[in-house]
Every structure is written in structure tokens, then in C-alpha cells.
Amino acid sequence: MTRTIYLSIATLFILSACENTPEASFVFQPERVEQDAGTEALFIGVAAVDENVVWLSGTGGTYSVTTDGGDTWRTSTVPGADSLQFRDVEAFDENRAHLLSIGPGTQSRIYSTADGGQSWTMDFQNELENGFFDCIDFFDDKIGLGFSDSIDEQFVLIRTEDGKNWTRIDPEGLPPALEGEGAFAASGTCLQVIDSNTAMVATGAASRPRLLVTRDRGQTWSVMDLPIVGGTGASGSTSISFFDSEVGMIVGGDIAAPDSFTTNVIVTMDGGETWTPATGQPETAGAFYGSSTVPGAPTHTLVAVGPGGADLTMDYGQTWTNIDTLNLWSTSFVDATNGWTVGMNGKVIKWSLFSPESEQD
């Protein structure tokens, strides 16, 4: 599919400083290429490291990695984990990655590889009977955080300082959780590191959706309500994406209402201190499961995906464009011409969203 839309030069980019140099405008021209990872597994996590290295994770203990931008994929299963669902993958390069499996009790685990998936080590296995981990993320290749659904109105957060050994953060030092409060393990993006010190967890499945925030790498936490659809066990926030340390968006919805249009996108302009609903309604009905900003795009561009398809906004949710109707769960972009969406039946789609256009004066 190729669609071309010429963006306003006055508002979307800075012209060349050289008077005699052809002016370069940005053209919104989404192009999609379906790639073959050689599996029918549901892909739930995707981590694009750069334009060449991308990691995927999914059901049946499946992971996949490419080092050539998706021309070829090496897909396999983690030994002894073929019954697990890997719903989050975090990667640093073609050799180093972490996988989070979800599920009650000991089904929630974290595996890591340092040799491109040739071997895997189980670094963490949840021993809490009612624990159910949803997402992980890292400040760097050593310091990381993990989040589980709450237990007895206490949040369950874990932290690592070496990328290998995980310990629970003392729940007595955390805000109390709401009854049933947790997160949605829909794309591995319910917990996101925002900058060198800040991380956020978007919650749901309780009386109201909320945001857990740390601004000191997990040492202390605060919590705030979010103006996004919620109030049921199937509604709330699912995915956090920030353009920079100040401007970000959270998407979500009601997972039990796939045909509904709700207040499922919110925006912050002050680093998460305050949030407001996006003024426009996405074209895709139902909940969004994952989202990604598009670095290097001429405007602050965000792609949001869910079972109903994929939508894109270039103005913080004021207007939306549908770019796909496949059942998609997760997305990750490294720049305006290299991004991936993944989902049902092993679907992997590579995207280029913007193309340069040269024009003579």
C-alpha cells in the first residue's frame, strides 16, 4: 500500500540554509512490506534497535531476530519455554536481548541472551502465587524495572542493577494499589523508561486508570489518575510513548469492546505532570494495544496499533489516518523510514512512512 500526502513546508520542516540548494520537503508516503518470519505464532513484542537489528517475541516461547532489516529472520523457541507467551522483548543490539513471559505464578519469567539467541539464561522466575508480570524496560544495559499486577492492593515492582539479578522493590515504600489494579501485557509497553531517571507504568483493570511515576530510577514512586477510559477489568491504559522528556502520549481502551470508540488516547506536554484527552477520535475502533513514536519524522508522529488495525497521528491526536486493518499488537520505529508492526499469525510488516522530495526554487 502506498499513499502520498504532501506536508505543509511552513509548518513541518526547516528549509536548507543554502540558497542554491534544492529545497527538501517531506512527503507522507506510507509504504508497507510484509516480511516472513517463518512462524504462525502471535507476535506480541517488537524491539527495533536500528534499521538492521529487530527482535520479536510471541506465543509458544517464540522469538525472532533479524540483522538485515527483515530481509531474513532467524526464528526459534527458548528451550523449555515452548508453553510460555513472551509478551515483551527489550534489546540492546544483535546479541543482547531480554524476554518477559507472562502468566500466573512461575509462568512469569525473564530470560536473557548475550549471543544473539544461541543460548538463553532464566534470570528471574516469579514465586508470588498471585503475581502476573506485564512488562519490563531498561534505563541502560544494566538497570531495569519490571511490573506485575498488584496483589492484595500492593504494587509489585522489581528492579535489577546488573541486568541479571532482579529483586522486589519494598511495597511499603510504594503508593497503595487499587483493588484489582494491574496493567495489560498487550505489547510490552505499559512500562516505559522516559529519560535517564524517569520511568512510568500505565495501569488499568480497576475503578480508575492511573500512572505510576519514578524520577529516580525506581527508588521512589508517585501515582496519579489518568483521564482515559477505565473503570472495568478490561479497560484502561495499555501503552506509553514519549517523543522527548516532556511530550508523550498514552493509548489504551476497552479490550472487551472491540467495536466501540472511547476516550482511549491522552497527551502530556509537561513530562507527565498533567494529561488531557486527545481532541480527535482515531479511525480504528476498539482498544489500541501498542504504540511507538517515529523518530526523525517532520512532526511529532505516533503510530498506534490494535486488533482493529493501525492508526497514525501527526498532531498529538487531533487528526488520525488509518494505515492498516490487520490484527496488530505491537509496533516499534527507529526513524521515519524504518519501523515494524507485528501481530496475529506471525504477521510482520516493515514500514517507511516519510520520503524526501526535492524541488527546485
N, C-alpha and C positions, 0 to 999 in steps of 0.2 A: 504494500500500500504506500503510495506517495501522495502527499498533499502539500501544496506550496502556498504560503501566505507571506507577503512582504510586510515586514515590520516597519513601523514609523522610525525613520532615521533620527528625527529630532528627539525622540524620547528613549530610543533603545540602544544607542551606541555612540562612541566618541569617534569623530572623523579623523582621518590621517592628518598629522601635523604638516606633512609635506604638500605644498600647493599643487605640484605637478604629478603627484602620485594618484593613481586611480582610487576613488573612494570605495571603501569596502563596506557593504551593508550586510546585515544578517537576514537570512531568509528562513522562515519557519517551514521546514520541508521534512516532515516525519517520514522516515523510511524504516521498514521493519524487515528483518530476515529471520526466518525460523531456522534454528540450529538443532542438530541431532545429538543428544547426549547418550543415546542408546539405552534408554530405560523408559518404562511406563510409570515409574514412581511419581508421586506427587512431590514436586519441589516446593519447599516452604521457605527456605532461606537462600539468600544470594549475597555475596560479598565481592564486589568488583574492586580489586586492588589498583589496577591501572588498565590501560586499553588492551593489554595482553592477558593478564592474570585474573581469573574469576573463579571463585569457589561456589558450589551449590550444595544444599543439604535437603534431605527429604525423608519420606517414609521408607520402611523396610531397611533401616540402617544405611541408607544410600547417601553417598557423597559423590561429587564430580568436580574436576578441576580442568581448566584449560590454561595453556601458556601461549596461545596464539590467537587470542581474541575470539575464540569459539569456533575456529575452523575445525579443530578436533577437540574432543573431550575424553578424559580418562575417568570412567565411572566405575565405582566398586562399592562394596559394603564394608563397614568396620567389623572385623572379626568378633563374633559373639554378640553382635548388636543388631542382627537382622530383624528382630521383632520391635525395634525401637523407632521412634519418629524423631529425626533430627530437625528441629524447628528453628534453629538459629545456627549460623556459621559466622565466625569472625576470623579474618585472615590478615596477615601482615605481608606476605609475599608468596611466591610459588611453592615454598617449602613449609611455612609455618601457618597453622590454622587451628581453630578450636571449634568443636561441635557441641551443641547442647541438645540432649534428648529430653523429651518431656513425658510426663505421666506421674501417677501417684507413687509415693514411696521411692523405692530404689530404681524405678524406671527413669527418674530424673538424674541425669549424669552429664559430666563434662569430659570430653576426650580431647586430646591434642596430638598433633603430629609436627615433627621438625624435619621430615624428609619427603614432603610432598604427598603424604598418604601411604607411603610404603609400609609404615608401621604407625600404630596408634597406642597411646597410653591413657588409661582412665584416671584422670586427676581428681575427680570428685564423684561421689555417689551419695545422693540424699538418703539419710537414715530417718527422717521425720515421717511418721506414718501418714500424716495428712499433708505433707509437703508436696507441692506441684510447681516445678520451676518453669518459667515462661521465657526468660530472655537473659542474655549476658551482653556486656560490652567492655571495652578496654580504653584506658587513658593512654597507654603506650603498650609495648610488648610485654610488660611485667604486671602493671597494676590494672586490675579489672574488678567488675562488680557483677553480681547475679541476683535475680529477683524471683521469689516464689509467691504463689498465692498465700494470703495470710492464714494463720492458724490461731483460733481462739482470740480473735481480734488483736493479734500481734503480727506485725510485718516480719517477713523472713527475707533477710538480705545477707549475701555472702560477699567476701572480698578476698582477693589474692594480691600479694605484693611481689610474687616471683613468677606469676603465670602458671604455677603448678599446684601450689598448696592453697586450698580455699578454707576459710573459717567464717563462722557466722558472726555478723555484727550483733552486739548485745541488744536484744529487743527492748530492754529497759531504757535505752538511750534513743529510741525511735518514737515518733508520734504513734498513738494508738490507731489501729486499723478499724474500719467499719465492719460490721457483720457481713461475711461473705466476700469481702473486698479482695480482688486479685487483679490479674492482668490477662490479656489474651495472647496466647502463644501462636499468633497467626502469621508472623513474618520475622520474628526475632528483633523487632524494632520498637517494642514497648519500653525498653530501657535504652537510652541513648546518652553517650558522652557528648557534651556540647563544646567544651573547651578544655584546657589543661587542668582545670579544677572542678568544673561543673558537670553534673550528670542529672538526668531526670527519668522518672518512671511514671508512665501514664496508666491509670487504673480504671477499673470498671466492675461490673458484676455485683454492685452494691446499691445502696439507696441513692448514691450520687457519685459521679466520676470525679477523681481527684488526681493531683500531680504531686509526687514526692520529689523533693529537690535537695541535692547536696552541692555545696560550693567549696568543699574542702576535700574532695576525693573520697567521700564516703564516711568521713569522721563524724559529721553531724548532719541531721536531716530536718527539713520542714515539710509541711503539707498544705495544699490549698485546693479549693473546689474549682472545677472546670465547667464552663458554660457549653458543654457538649451533651448530646443525647445520652440519657442514662436512666437509672432507677430500676433496672431489671437485671436478672442474672446473665442476660445475653447482650447487654448494651454497655457502651462506654467508649473509652479511647483504645486504639489499637497500635498506633504508630506515631513516632515523633521524628521530625526532620527540621534541622536548623540550617539557614543559609550562612549565618555567622553567629557570633556570640549573642547578638541582640534579636535578630529577626528569625522567627521559626513558625512552624505550623504543626498541628496535631490533627490526625484524622481518626475516624472510628465509625460508629454507627450501631445499629441494632442487628446483630447477626441473625436473629430469629425472624427478621422481616426483610427478606431479600428484594421485595418489590416496592419498598417504601422509600420516600425521600424525607430525610430528617436533618436536624442540625448536627451534621457529622464532620464539620471542618472548623477549626478555630485557629486564631492567629495571635502572635505576640510581636510587639515591636520594641520591647524593653527587657529582653533577656529572660522572659518568663515570669516577670513580676505581675503582669496583668494579661488576660486573654479575652478576646472578643470573637464572636461567631463570624465566619466569612460571610460577606454580603451576597455572594452568588451561590446558586444551587448547582452542584455537579450534575452532569448529564447522566451519569450511571447511577441506577437505583441501588439500594441496599448499602451494606457496610463496606468501607474500604478496610483491607487487611494490612496493607503495607504502603510505604511512601518513600520517595527519595527526592532530594533537591538535585538540580542539574548544574554542577559547577561549570563556569565559563559561558553559560547562556547569556544572551544580551539583556535579559531581565531576570528577576528572581523567579525561576521556573521550578515548579514542583509537579512530579508525576505521582498519582495515587492509584492503587490497584486493588481489586477485589474480585469476588466471584462473578460480578456483573461486567467486568472489563477494566479498562484503564482510561483515566481522565487526566488532563493536563491543564494547569493554570499558570499564567504568566503575570498575574497581578494580585497575588495573595488571596485568590479565591473569589474575586469579583466576577470573573468570567471563566468558563471552562470549555474545553474541547475534548470530545471523546476520541481516543486514538486506537482503541481495540475493544473487542467484545468477548474475548476469550476469558475463561475462568482462571484468574491470576491471583497469586498470593503475595508475591514479594517483588521488589524492584531495587536496583542499585545502579547509579550513574557515576561515571568518573569525569565526564565532560559532555559537551553538547553533541558530540558525535559518537560517543561510546557509552551505551547503557544497556541493561538487561532487565527483562521481566520474565518471571517463571511461574509455573502453576501446575494444573492438572495434567495427568497423563504424560509426564515428562516434558511438558512444553517449555522451551527455552527460546526467547525472542531477543535478538540483538537490535538495538535502536540507534539511529542517527536522527536527531531532532532538528538541528540547525545547519545550514550550509552557507558559506560565504558567497557573496555575489559582488563582482567588481563592475563598476560603472565609470565611464569617463565623464568628466565635467561637461 
